[in-house]
């Protein structure tokens, strides 16, 4: 879980889940790109509104500021989901390793119980 806290997807790679690692890393990068894009668009619109005073630039600023905030929430949610997924996979990975000890003992048996 700590690995996914530092770098999204790292915990999944550590748990031998490379497809999940790529997925979580890609999603986080995409969401961060969305934050950066909307931040730049909002700043450009703010500067244009200050220089021109047109309402359309203020509306554009508000739109991109709102989208930037939304992308921040989406990024935080994806980050938390990635950490929880890494934690659950780590727990299940150790659980599966413990259960492999008993695979050799698996077999068929039959018995009879008599009560008097």
LINSUL-V191544 format. One record per backbone hydrogen bond with DSSP energy under -0.5 kcal/mol. NH is the residue of the N-H (numbers start at 1). CO is the residue of the C=O. Records with the same first field share a line. If there is no record, write none. Layout:
NH=CO, CO
This chain:
5=1
6=2
7=3
10=7
13=9
14=10
15=11
16=13
17=12
21=17
22=18
23=19
24=20
25=21
26=22
27=23
28=24
29=25
30=26
31=27
32=28
33=29
34=30
35=31
36=32
37=33
38=34
39=35
40=36
41=37
42=38
43=39
44=40
45=41
46=42
47=43
48=44
49=45
50=46
51=47
52=48
53=48, 49
57=54
58=54
59=55
60=56
61=57
62=58
63=59
64=60
65=61
66=62
67=63
68=64
69=65
70=66
71=67
72=68
73=69
74=70
75=71
76=72
77=73
78=74
79=75
80=76
81=77
82=78
83=79
84=80
85=81
86=82
87=83
88=84
89=85
90=86
91=87
92=88
93=89
94=90
95=91
96=92
97=93
98=94
99=95
100=96
101=98
102=99
103=100
105=102
106=102, 103
